[in-house]
Amino acid sequence: MTLDEALSECPVVAIVRGITPDEILDHAGALLQAGVLGVEVPLNSPDPIESVRRLAEAFGDRMAIGAGTVLTAERVDAVAAVGGRIIVSPNTSGEVIRRAVELKLDPAPGFATASEAFMAIEAGARHLKLFPAVTYGPAHVKQLKAVLPPEAVVWAVGGVGPASMAEWWSAGVRAFGLGGELYRPGQSVAETDEKAQRVVAAARALR
């Protein structure tokens, strides 16, 4: 499944930082069942490439799968080699974006300023991750949307949860990356399911 397909169903990508390969499928299954169709495995998690591989093999046709905290082109290659399609970064790296585009993956680089947003767009990105979103607020997005091309998809990541999604959506955000609101290391699959249902309910209320 492509990133655009996943976000058209539910505008949420789960950031499962700290998860292990042995846990990933059960928690991803709970996310899928609830309606969250995007999963990002941060590369500072235990054996993250193996988690991406297992996810892509099990759910690649039903979910948009990829990695976060992708900082180099070499890591883009590693994610692509195991079937990952999303390349999420905390920063704006032209090298990472261009490599992802070359491999026909979906880069979502981090940005904070208009300059960073346009650098990312020039390198080939269409998805732009405002990070950390809580530092800047919805008003920041509203101002930026006035100058960004209409095809740019702005994400809010960092300090965002179900209670604030509507405000961000009104400002022009069209995707959310949620970490602790969906998954924390050591939590049960039942907790993931409960959190995911709450998040999906909030996401569905946006449209």
BADO-932142 format. One record per residue: residue number from 1; residue in three letters; x, y, z of N, C-alpha, C in turn. Coordinates in steps of 0.001 Angstrom, whole numbers. Layout:
BEGIN
+-----+------+---------+---------+---------+---------+---------+---------+---------+---------+---------+
!  nr ! rest !    n.px !    n.py !    n.pz !   ca.px !   ca.py !   ca.pz !    c.px !    c.py !    c.pz !
+-----+------+---------+---------+---------+---------+---------+---------+---------+---------+---------+
! NUM !  ALA !       X !       Y !       Z !       X !       Y !       Z !       X !       Y !       Z !
...
+-----+------+---------+---------+---------+---------+---------+---------+---------+---------+---------+
//
This chain:
BEGIN
+-----+------+---------+---------+---------+---------+---------+---------+---------+---------+---------+
!  nr ! rest !    n.px !    n.py !    n.pz !   ca.px !   ca.py !   ca.pz !    c.px !    c.py !    c.pz !
+-----+------+---------+---------+---------+---------+---------+---------+---------+---------+---------+
!   1 !  MET !     843 !   -1196 !       0 !       0 !       0 !       0 !     882 !    1251 !       0 !
!   2 !  THR !     503 !    2236 !    -797 !    1268 !    3482 !    -826 !     892 !    4364 !     359 !
!   3 !  LEU !    1746 !    5338 !     621 !    1475 !    6274 !    1709 !     200 !    7064 !    1448 !
!   4 !  ASP !      14 !    7528 !     220 !   -1194 !    8296 !     -93 !   -2454 !    7456 !      95 !
!   5 !  GLU !   -2397 !    6202 !    -289 !   -3552 !    5320 !    -100 !   -3874 !    5150 !    1383 !
!   6 !  ALA !   -2839 !    4953 !    2187 !   -3051 !    4775 !    3623 !   -3644 !    6027 !    4252 !
!   7 !  LEU !   -3088 !    7187 !    3912 !   -3554 !    8433 !    4521 !   -4946 !    8820 !    4047 !
!   8 !  SER !   -5331 !    8378 !    2857 !   -6689 !    8672 !    2390 !   -7732 !    7930 !    3219 !
!   9 !  GLU !   -7334 !    6803 !    3786 !   -8235 !    6031 !    4649 !   -8218 !    6550 !    6080 !
!  10 !  CYS !   -7032 !    6860 !    6585 !   -6867 !    7371 !    7946 !   -5589 !    8201 !    7967 !
!  11 !  PRO !   -5667 !    9493 !    8316 !   -4497 !   10377 !    8198 !   -3506 !   10252 !    9357 !
!  12 !  VAL !   -3201 !    9021 !    9737 !   -2336 !    8781 !   10901 !   -1259 !    7761 !   10548 !
!  13 !  VAL !     -29 !    8070 !   10937 !    1077 !    7113 !   10868 !    1523 !    6829 !   12297 !
!  14 !  ALA !    1549 !    5561 !   12661 !    1979 !    5160 !   14002 !    3499 !    5114 !   14065 !
!  15 !  ILE !    4065 !    5773 !   15064 !    5512 !    5766 !   15288 !    5783 !    4799 !   16435 !
!  16 !  VAL !    6282 !    3619 !   16112 !    6416 !    2559 !   17117 !    7854 !    2496 !   17644 !
!  17 !  ARG !    8301 !    3602 !   18188 !    9675 !    3692 !   18685 !    9913 !    2723 !   19839 !
!  18 !  GLY !   11003 !    1960 !   19735 !   11373 !    1048 !   20803 !   10828 !    -357 !   20667 !
!  19 !  ILE !   10019 !    -599 !   19647 !    9435 !   -1930 !   19474 !   10506 !   -2906 !   18965 !
!  20 !  THR !   10317 !   -4190 !   19242 !   11257 !   -5220 !   18788 !   10636 !   -6034 !   17653 !
!  21 !  PRO !   11463 !   -6720 !   16878 !   10918 !   -7552 !   15797 !    9922 !   -8599 !   16282 !
!  22 !  ASP !   10137 !   -9139 !   17465 !    9226 !  -10170 !   17964 !    7874 !   -9607 !   18387 !
!  23 !  GLU !    7808 !   -8303 !   18619 !    6552 !   -7664 !   19036 !    5795 !   -7038 !   17873 !
!  24 !  ILE !    6510 !   -6739 !   16798 !    5979 !   -5832 !   15785 !    4686 !   -6314 !   15137 !
!  25 !  LEU !    4575 !   -7581 !   14820 !    3409 !   -8038 !   14062 !    2136 !   -8000 !   14889 !
!  26 !  ASP !    2213 !   -8346 !   16157 !    1012 !   -8313 !   16992 !     504 !   -6890 !   17160 !
!  27 !  HIS !    1421 !   -5958 !   17393 !     995 !   -4566 !   17577 !     524 !   -3954 !   16262 !
!  28 !  ALA !    1207 !   -4259 !   15168 !     768 !   -3752 !   13864 !    -595 !   -4316 !   13499 !
!  29 !  GLY !    -837 !   -5564 !   13850 !   -2149 !   -6157 !   13600 !   -3249 !   -5426 !   14341 !
!  30 !  ALA !   -2960 !   -5010 !   15577 !   -3944 !   -4246 !   16352 !   -4190 !   -2884 !   15718 !
!  31 !  LEU !   -3130 !   -2248 !   15240 !   -3278 !    -959 !   14564 !   -4126 !   -1103 !   13306 !
!  32 !  LEU !   -3827 !   -2119 !   12515 !   -4574 !   -2368 !   11282 !   -6043 !   -2627 !   11574 !
!  33 !  GLN !   -6304 !   -3446 !   12555 !   -7687 !   -3783 !   12906 !   -8478 !   -2539 !   13307 !
!  34 !  ALA !   -7806 !   -1611 !   13989 !   -8477 !    -383 !   14423 !   -8645 !     615 !   13288 !
!  35 !  GLY !   -7791 !     511 !   12255 !   -7907 !    1418 !   11122 !   -6714 !    2309 !   10867 !
!  36 !  VAL !   -5627 !    2149 !   11643 !   -4385 !    2888 !   11385 !   -3591 !    2109 !   10341 !
!  37 !  LEU !   -3349 !    2717 !    9181 !   -2764 !    1982 !    8057 !   -1328 !    2377 !    7733 !
!  38 !  GLY !    -748 !    3282 !    8508 !     642 !    3669 !    8312 !    1461 !    3339 !    9543 !
!  39 !  VAL !    2622 !    2704 !    9349 !    3495 !    2352 !   10469 !    4932 !    2741 !   10142 !
!  40 !  GLU !    5537 !    3460 !   11064 !    6928 !    3903 !   10947 !    7739 !    3303 !   12089 !
!  41 !  VAL !    8775 !    2548 !   11745 !    9682 !    1982 !   12750 !   10918 !    2878 !   12832 !
!  42 !  PRO !   11086 !    3654 !   13901 !   12275 !    4496 !   14010 !   13552 !    3653 !   14016 !
!  43 !  LEU !   14573 !    4142 !   13344 !   15798 !    3365 !   13212 !   16634 !    3332 !   14484 !
!  44 !  ASN !   16203 !    4049 !   15535 !   16872 !    3901 !   16827 !   16113 !    2933 !   17735 !
!  45 !  SER !   15297 !    2082 !   17139 !   14633 !     977 !   17840 !   15516 !    -266 !   17731 !
!  46 !  PRO !   15256 !   -1298 !   18547 !   16048 !   -2530 !   18458 !   15842 !   -3257 !   17120 !
!  47 !  ASP !   16926 !   -3503 !   16404 !   16893 !   -4246 !   15134 !   15770 !   -3750 !   14221 !
!  48 !  PRO !   15758 !   -2470 !   13907 !   14624 !   -1883 !   13184 !   14430 !   -2408 !   11768 !
!  49 !  ILE !   15524 !   -2700 !   11071 !   15393 !   -3173 !    9692 !   14684 !   -4522 !    9660 !
!  50 !  GLU !   14952 !   -5362 !   10637 !   14251 !   -6643 !   10716 !   12765 !   -6425 !   10981 !
!  51 !  SER !   12431 !   -5448 !   11817 !   11016 !   -5142 !   12062 !   10334 !   -4672 !   10787 !
!  52 !  VAL !   11010 !   -3810 !   10026 !   10440 !   -3340 !    8759 !   10245 !   -4512 !    7806 !
!  53 !  ARG !   11223 !   -5401 !    7756 !   11115 !   -6568 !    6869 !    9898 !   -7411 !    7222 !
!  54 !  ARG !    9726 !   -7702 !    8501 !    8585 !   -8524 !    8916 !    7262 !   -7816 !    8635 !
!  55 !  LEU !    7230 !   -6523 !    8883 !    6017 !   -5753 !    8599 !    5675 !   -5787 !    7117 !
!  56 !  ALA !    6671 !   -5526 !    6282 !    6431 !   -5479 !    4838 !    5947 !   -6821 !    4313 !
!  57 !  GLU !    6523 !   -7903 !    4820 !    6109 !   -9234 !    4368 !    4686 !   -9562 !    4804 !
!  58 !  ALA !    4334 !   -9178 !    6020 !    3028 !   -9553 !    6565 !    1908 !   -8601 !    6165 !
!  59 !  PHE !    2219 !   -7299 !    6083 !    1157 !   -6308 !    5918 !    1385 !   -5324 !    4776 !
!  60 !  GLY !    2412 !   -5538 !    3964 !    2757 !   -4563 !    2940 !    1664 !   -4260 !    1939 !
!  61 !  ASP !     751 !   -5202 !    1732 !    -347 !   -4966 !     792 !   -1519 !   -4239 !    1438 !
!  62 !  ARG !   -1512 !   -4154 !    2776 !   -2637 !   -3537 !    3493 !   -2253 !   -2318 !    4314 !
!  63 !  MET !    -950 !   -2068 !    4440 !    -476 !    -937 !    5227 !     698 !    -278 !    4504 !
!  64 !  ALA !     901 !    1010 !    4772 !    2090 !    1717 !    4299 !    3157 !    1560 !    5375 !
!  65 !  ILE !    4258 !     914 !    5016 !    5289 !     515 !    5971 !    6580 !    1269 !    5680 !
!  66 !  GLY !    7279 !    1669 !    6729 !    8566 !    2306 !    6506 !    9318 !    2549 !    7784 !
!  67 !  ALA !   10267 !    3474 !    7713 !   11154 !    3737 !    8841 !   11212 !    5221 !    9145 !
!  68 !  GLY !   11532 !    5522 !   10397 !   11737 !    6896 !   10826 !   13161 !    7090 !   11319 !
!  69 !  THR !   13492 !    8352 !   11610 !   14853 !    8715 !   12012 !   15857 !    8227 !   10962 !
!  70 !  VAL !   15482 !    8407 !    9702 !   16353 !    8021 !    8582 !   17240 !    9224 !    8253 !
!  71 !  LEU !   18545 !    9074 !    8486 !   19451 !   10214 !    8410 !   20449 !   10162 !    7262 !
!  72 !  THR !   20587 !    9006 !    6606 !   21566 !    8880 !    5515 !   20968 !    8119 !    4339 !
!  73 !  ALA !   21573 !    8310 !    3176 !   21128 !    7588 !    1981 !   21332 !    6090 !    2142 !
!  74 !  GLU !   22376 !    5702 !    2866 !   22627 !    4278 !    3092 !   21491 !    3630 !    3870 !
!  75 !  ARG !   20930 !    4366 !    4809 !   19802 !    3828 !    5579 !   18546 !    3759 !    4716 !
!  76 !  VAL !   18401 !    4680 !    3778 !   17298 !    4592 !    2816 !   17406 !    3283 !    2042 !
!  77 !  ASP !   18613 !    2972 !    1580 !   18835 !    1731 !     837 !   18473 !     510 !    1677 !
!  78 !  ALA !   18846 !     542 !    2950 !   18576 !    -600 !    3833 !   17081 !    -809 !    4026 !
!  79 !  VAL !   16346 !     282 !    4177 !   14889 !     189 !    4338 !   14249 !    -333 !    3055 !
!  80 !  ALA !   14683 !     204 !    1920 !   14131 !    -224 !     632 !   14390 !   -1699 !     371 !
!  81 !  ALA !   15546 !   -2183 !     787 !   15937 !   -3569 !     512 !   15026 !   -4587 !    1180 !
!  82 !  VAL !   14350 !   -4183 !    2258 !   13460 !   -5119 !    2963 !   11984 !   -4806 !    2723 !
!  83 !  GLY !   11703 !   -3908 !    1780 !   10318 !   -3655 !    1408 !    9669 !   -2439 !    2011 !
!  84 !  GLY !   10429 !   -1623 !    2752 !    9858 !    -395 !    3307 !    9592 !     628 !    2224 !
!  85 !  ARG !    8550 !    1431 !    2400 !    8179 !    2414 !    1377 !    8161 !    3841 !    1892 !
!  86 !  ILE !    8098 !    4018 !    3215 !    8063 !    5358 !    3797 !    9433 !    5668 !    4386 !
!  87 !  ILE !    9942 !    6860 !    4109 !   11224 !    7308 !    4659 !   10974 !    8611 !    5417 !
!  88 !  VAL !   10920 !    8514 !    6734 !   10622 !    9675 !    7577 !   11896 !   10120 !    8289 !
!  89 !  SER !   12121 !   11423 !    8310 !   13320 !   11978 !    8939 !   12936 !   13127 !    9869 !
!  90 !  PRO !   13777 !   13404 !   10873 !   13510 !   14546 !   11747 !   14016 !   15853 !   11152 !
!  91 !  ASN !   14789 !   15752 !   10070 !   15457 !   16912 !    9486 !   15217 !   16971 !    7981 !
!  92 !  THR !   15724 !   18038 !    7368 !   15622 !   18212 !    5922 !   16964 !   17861 !    5298 !
!  93 !  SER !   17072 !   16662 !    4756 !   18308 !   16202 !    4116 !   18044 !   15958 !    2641 !
!  94 !  GLY !   18640 !   16790 !    1790 !   18466 !   16603 !     356 !   18953 !   15244 !    -105 !
!  95 !  GLU !   20035 !   14761 !     494 !   20587 !   13456 !     131 !   19577 !   12344 !     397 !
!  96 !  VAL !   18958 !   12371 !    1565 !   17979 !   11339 !    1927 !   16748 !   11424 !    1028 !
!  97 !  ILE !   16262 !   12635 !     815 !   15065 !   12815 !     -11 !   15309 !   12330 !   -1437 !
!  98 !  ARG !   16412 !   12763 !   -2015 !   16698 !   12390 !   -3410 !   16869 !   10883 !   -3565 !
!  99 !  ARG !   17524 !   10258 !   -2608 !   17699 !    8804 !   -2702 !   16356 !    8100 !   -2596 !
! 100 !  ALA !   15492 !    8565 !   -1695 !   14167 !    7961 !   -1564 !   13377 !    8097 !   -2864 !
! 101 !  VAL !   13430 !    9270 !   -3459 !   12708 !    9501 !   -4715 !   13269 !    8614 !   -5825 !
! 102 !  GLU !   14596 !    8485 !   -5886 !   15221 !    7611 !   -6891 !   14709 !    6176 !   -6786 !
! 103 !  LEU !   14465 !    5733 !   -5559 !   14012 !    4363 !   -5322 !   12489 !    4239 !   -5342 !
! 104 !  LYS !   11815 !    5351 !   -5701 !   10354 !    5385 !   -5780 !    9700 !    5128 !   -4412 !
! 105 !  LEU !   10334 !    5657 !   -3374 !    9775 !    5601 !   -2026 !    9136 !    6949 !   -1707 !
! 106 !  ASP !    8481 !    7030 !    -555 !    7813 !    8264 !    -139 !    8588 !    8916 !    1000 !
! 107 !  PRO !    9374 !    9979 !     715 !   10067 !   10669 !    1794 !    9142 !   11639 !    2526 !
! 108 !  ALA !    9318 !   11727 !    3834 !    8589 !   12697 !    4656 !    9611 !   13358 !    5573 !
! 109 !  PRO !   10352 !   14332 !    5053 !   11401 !   14977 !    5836 !   10838 !   15938 !    6879 !
! 110 !  GLY !   11595 !   16100 !    7957 !   11210 !   17068 !    8966 !   11553 !   18478 !    8517 !
! 111 !  PHE !   10726 !   19433 !    8938 !   10994 !   20838 !    8620 !   10393 !   21702 !    9719 !
! 112 !  ALA !   10847 !   22950 !    9777 !   10258 !   23910 !   10706 !    9978 !   25242 !   10018 !
! 113 !  THR !   10822 !   25600 !    9053 !   10716 !   26908 !    8411 !   10291 !   26790 !    6955 !
! 114 !  ALA !    9906 !   27920 !    6381 !    9565 !   27946 !    4960 !   10772 !   27557 !    4109 !
! 115 !  SER !   11954 !   28000 !    4509 !   13162 !   27659 !    3749 !   13378 !   26153 !    3716 !
! 116 !  GLU !   13224 !   25493 !    4869 !   13392 !   24038 !    4918 !   12316 !   23332 !    4104 !
! 117 !  ALA !   11092 !   23832 !    4176 !   10005 !   23218 !    3414 !   10291 !   23272 !    1920 !
! 118 !  PHE !   10745 !   24416 !    1434 !   11008 !   24538 !       0 !   12271 !   23791 !    -417 !
! 119 !  MET !   13248 !   23676 !     475 !   14409 !   22827 !     183 !   13968 !   21381 !     -15 !
! 120 !  ALA !   13065 !   20930 !     851 !   12564 !   19553 !     756 !   11781 !   19345 !    -532 !
! 121 !  ILE !   10946 !   20313 !    -881 !   10145 !   20216 !   -2101 !   11046 !   20187 !   -3337 !
! 122 !  GLU !   12068 !   21042 !   -3352 !   12995 !   21081 !   -4488 !   13748 !   19761 !   -4648 !
! 123 !  ALA !   13981 !   19068 !   -3527 !   14680 !   17778 !   -3582 !   13757 !   16643 !   -3999 !
! 124 !  GLY !   12438 !   16900 !   -4012 !   11496 !   15890 !   -4482 !   10459 !   15429 !   -3489 !
! 125 !  ALA !   10445 !   16022 !   -2290 !    9466 !   15610 !   -1275 !    8122 !   16290 !   -1508 !
! 126 !  ARG !    7069 !   15566 !   -1206 !    5720 !   16131 !   -1228 !    5103 !   16117 !     167 !
! 127 !  HIS !    5504 !   15142 !     974 !    5066 !   15070 !    2366 !    6082 !   15809 !    3229 !
! 128 !  LEU !    5601 !   16727 !    4055 !    6465 !   17575 !    4874 !    6057 !   17441 !    6337 !
! 129 !  LYS !    6990 !   17023 !    7162 !    6716 !   16723 !    8570 !    7137 !   17896 !    9452 !
! 130 !  LEU !    6170 !   18648 !    9963 !    6483 !   19709 !   10918 !    6886 !   19062 !   12236 !
! 131 !  PHE !    8134 !   19327 !   12655 !    8660 !   18667 !   13857 !    9635 !   19583 !   14580 !
! 132 !  PRO !    9480 !   19680 !   15917 !    8357 !   19165 !   16717 !    7165 !   20108 !   16624 !
! 133 !  ALA !    6037 !   19577 !   16238 !    4858 !   20396 !   15954 !    4433 !   21244 !   17145 !
! 134 !  VAL !    4514 !   20684 !   18345 !    4045 !   21391 !   19534 !    4819 !   22687 !   19758 !
! 135 !  THR !    6039 !   22762 !   19279 !    6853 !   23968 !   19447 !    6319 !   25123 !   18611 !
! 136 !  TYR !    5716 !   24815 !   17482 !    5325 !   25846 !   16520 !    3832 !   26148 !   16514 !
! 137 !  GLY !    2992 !   25145 !   16641 !    1558 !   25361 !   16745 !     836 !   25460 !   15416 !
! 138 !  PRO !    -491 !   25290 !   15449 !   -1292 !   25323 !   14222 !   -1194 !   26632 !   13449 !
! 139 !  ALA !   -1030 !   27753 !   14136 !    -954 !   29038 !   13438 !     246 !   29079 !   12495 !
! 140 !  HIS !    1315 !   28421 !   12879 !    2517 !   28343 !   12040 !    2195 !   27639 !   10724 !
! 141 !  VAL !    1441 !   26552 !   10813 !    1049 !   25809 !    9609 !     152 !   26662 !    8726 !
! 142 !  LYS !    -786 !   27344 !    9338 !   -1729 !   28160 !    8561 !    -990 !   29211 !    7734 !
! 143 !  GLN !      19 !   29832 !    8330 !     802 !   30827 !    7596 !    1602 !   30174 !    6470 !
! 144 !  LEU !    2213 !   29036 !    6746 !    3009 !   28349 !    5731 !    2156 !   27853 !    4569 !
! 145 !  LYS !     953 !   27391 !    4865 !      80 !   26863 !    3811 !    -241 !   27916 !    2756 !
! 146 !  ALA !    -146 !   29179 !    3117 !    -434 !   30246 !    2164 !     593 !   30303 !    1042 !
! 147 !  VAL !    1791 !   29770 !    1295 !    2842 !   29850 !     277 !    3274 !   28487 !    -262 !
! 148 !  LEU !    2923 !   27414 !     427 !    3312 !   26087 !     -45 !    2463 !   25671 !   -1246 !
! 149 !  PRO !    3005 !   24862 !   -2153 !    2194 !   24374 !   -3280 !    1046 !   23511 !   -2775 !
! 150 !  PRO !     -83 !   23516 !   -3485 !   -1265 !   22799 !   -2993 !   -1062 !   21301 !   -2836 !
! 151 !  GLU !    -117 !   20730 !   -3581 !      97 !   19282 !   -3481 !     928 !   18891 !   -2255 !
! 152 !  ALA !    1498 !   19855 !   -1555 !    2280 !   19544 !    -357 !    1356 !   19048 !     753 !
! 153 !  VAL !    1736 !   17945 !    1378 !     964 !   17354 !    2474 !    1730 !   17608 !    3768 !
! 154 !  VAL !    1191 !   18481 !    4606 !    1870 !   18827 !    5854 !    1440 !   17875 !    6963 !
! 155 !  TRP !    2423 !   17301 !    7645 !    2187 !   16446 !    8799 !    2457 !   17248 !   10071 !
! 156 !  ALA !    1775 !   16892 !   11136 !    2094 !   17399 !   12472 !    2614 !   16226 !   13293 !
! 157 !  VAL !    3835 !   16356 !   13797 !    4472 !   15272 !   14553 !    5181 !   15866 !   15769 !
! 158 !  GLY !    4896 !   15304 !   16932 !    5549 !   15762 !   18155 !    4620 !   16580 !   19024 !
! 159 !  GLY !    4078 !   15948 !   20055 !    3195 !   16654 !   20971 !    1765 !   16783 !   20494 !
! 160 !  VAL !    1379 !   15969 !   19527 !      20 !   15997 !   18972 !    -718 !   14741 !   19419 !
! 161 !  GLY !   -2011 !   14890 !   19721 !   -2820 !   13741 !   20115 !   -4258 !   13920 !   19683 !
! 162 !  PRO !   -5113 !   12975 !   20004 !   -6515 !   13038 !   19577 !   -7216 !   14338 !   19957 !
! 163 !  ALA !   -6888 !   14889 !   21111 !   -7578 !   16093 !   21581 !   -7239 !   17330 !   20760 !
! 164 !  SER !   -6085 !   17334 !   20100 !   -5665 !   18526 !   19357 !   -5715 !   18357 !   17844 !
! 165 !  MET !   -6093 !   17181 !   17367 !   -6052 !   16930 !   15928 !   -6964 !   17861 !   15134 !
! 166 !  ALA !   -8129 !   18167 !   15654 !   -9074 !   19016 !   14916 !   -8505 !   20409 !   14682 !
! 167 !  GLU !   -7810 !   20955 !   15680 !   -7227 !   22286 !   15533 !   -6145 !   22287 !   14457 !
! 168 !  TRP !   -5322 !   21255 !   14456 !   -4285 !   21142 !   13434 !   -4907 !   20956 !   12047 !
! 169 !  TRP !   -5940 !   20151 !   11972 !   -6610 !   19904 !   10689 !   -7173 !   21207 !   10123 !
! 170 !  SER !   -7770 !   22006 !   10965 !   -8336 !   23283 !   10526 !   -7261 !   24218 !    9981 !
! 171 !  ALA !   -6040 !   24071 !   10493 !   -4933 !   24915 !   10043 !   -4334 !   24446 !    8721 !
! 172 !  GLY !   -4697 !   23229 !    8284 !   -4201 !   22732 !    7009 !   -3363 !   21477 !    7076 !
! 173 !  VAL !   -3132 !   20948 !    8281 !   -2415 !   19677 !    8408 !   -3287 !   18566 !    7839 !
! 174 !  ARG !   -2669 !   17628 !    7125 !   -3430 !   16525 !    6539 !   -2885 !   15142 !    6903 !
! 175 !  ALA !   -1937 !   15107 !    7839 !   -1441 !   13825 !    8347 !    -822 !   14044 !    9721 !
! 176 !  PHE !    -852 !   12999 !   10521 !    -326 !   13054 !   11883 !     590 !   11865 !   12127 !
! 177 !  GLY !    1751 !   12122 !   12684 !    2615 !   11049 !   13156 !    2490 !   10987 !   14665 !
! 178 !  LEU !    1990 !    9876 !   15174 !    1736 !    9752 !   16612 !    2593 !    8648 !   17208 !
! 179 !  GLY !    3302 !    8988 !   18269 !    4153 !    8028 !   18959 !    3487 !    7482 !   20202 !
! 180 !  GLY !    3749 !    8122 !   21344 !    3220 !    7634 !   22612 !    1712 !    7574 !   22687 !
! 181 !  GLU !    1034 !    8350 !   21859 !    -431 !    8291 !   21837 !    -922 !    6958 !   21282 !
! 182 !  LEU !     -21 !    6224 !   20626 !    -381 !    4912 !   20077 !     448 !    3775 !   20664 !
! 183 !  TYR !    1738 !    4028 !   20877 !    2603 !    2929 !   21338 !    3733 !    3449 !   22209 !
! 184 !  ARG !    3952 !    2749 !   23323 !    5135 !    2951 !   24160 !    5763 !    1591 !   24417 !
! 185 !  PRO !    7082 !    1519 !   24482 !    7736 !     225 !   24700 !    7197 !    -490 !   25932 !
! 186 !  GLY !    6901 !   -1765 !   25757 !    6436 !   -2577 !   26870 !    4939 !   -2643 !   27045 !
! 187 !  GLN !    4185 !   -1814 !   26328 !    2740 !   -1868 !   26518 !    2158 !   -3115 !   25854 !
! 188 !  SER !     988 !   -3507 !   26318 !     345 !   -4709 !   25795 !    -316 !   -4427 !   24451 !
! 189 !  VAL !    -614 !   -5486 !   23730 !   -1334 !   -5352 !   22464 !   -2726 !   -4783 !   22717 !
! 190 !  ALA !   -3326 !   -5150 !   23832 !   -4644 !   -4614 !   24185 !   -4584 !   -3099 !   24355 !
! 191 !  GLU !   -3501 !   -2593 !   24948 !   -3338 !   -1146 !   25092 !   -3187 !    -481 !   23731 !
! 192 !  THR !   -2427 !   -1107 !   22845 !   -2275 !    -566 !   21495 !   -3625 !    -495 !   20798 !
! 193 !  ASP !   -4406 !   -1535 !   20935 !   -5737 !   -1565 !   20328 !   -6617 !    -448 !   20879 !
! 194 !  GLU !   -6602 !    -281 !   22198 !   -7435 !     752 !   22832 !   -7017 !    2147 !   22377 !
! 195 !  LYS !   -5713 !    2394 !   22364 !   -5216 !    3698 !   21925 !   -5552 !    3948 !   20459 !
! 196 !  ALA !   -5373 !    2929 !   19630 !   -5624 !    3081 !   18199 !   -7088 !    3385 !   17921 !
! 197 !  GLN !   -7977 !    2734 !   18627 !   -9396 !    3007 !   18426 !   -9735 !    4451 !   18786 !
! 198 !  ARG !   -9111 !    4952 !   19858 !   -9355 !    6338 !   20262 !   -8829 !    7313 !   19206 !
! 199 !  VAL !   -7646 !    7035 !   18689 !   -7053 !    7898 !   17670 !   -7861 !    7863 !   16375 !
! 200 !  VAL !   -8265 !    6687 !   15948 !   -9030 !    6560 !   14703 !  -10380 !    7261 !   14821 !
! 201 !  ALA !  -11002 !    7180 !   15970 !  -12275 !    7886 !   16170 !  -12081 !    9390 !   16004 !
! 202 !  ALA !  -10988 !    9923 !   16554 !  -10705 !   11351 !   16414 !  -10396 !   11704 !   14965 !
! 203 !  ALA !   -9675 !   10831 !   14269 !   -9324 !   11082 !   12871 !  -10561 !   11073 !   11980 !
! 204 !  ARG !  -11460 !   10142 !   12227 !  -12677 !   10063 !   11406 !  -13578 !   11276 !   11610 !
! 205 !  ALA !  -13507 !   11869 !   12776 !  -14333 !   13047 !   13057 !  -13845 !   14287 !   12306 !
! 206 !  LEU !  -12659 !   14219 !   11725 !  -12101 !   15370 !   11017 !  -12742 !   15580 !    9656 !
! 207 !  ARG !  -13317 !   14506 !    9078 !  -13776 !   14571 !    7688 !  -15288 !   14604 !    7589 !
+-----+------+---------+---------+---------+---------+---------+---------+---------+---------+---------+
//
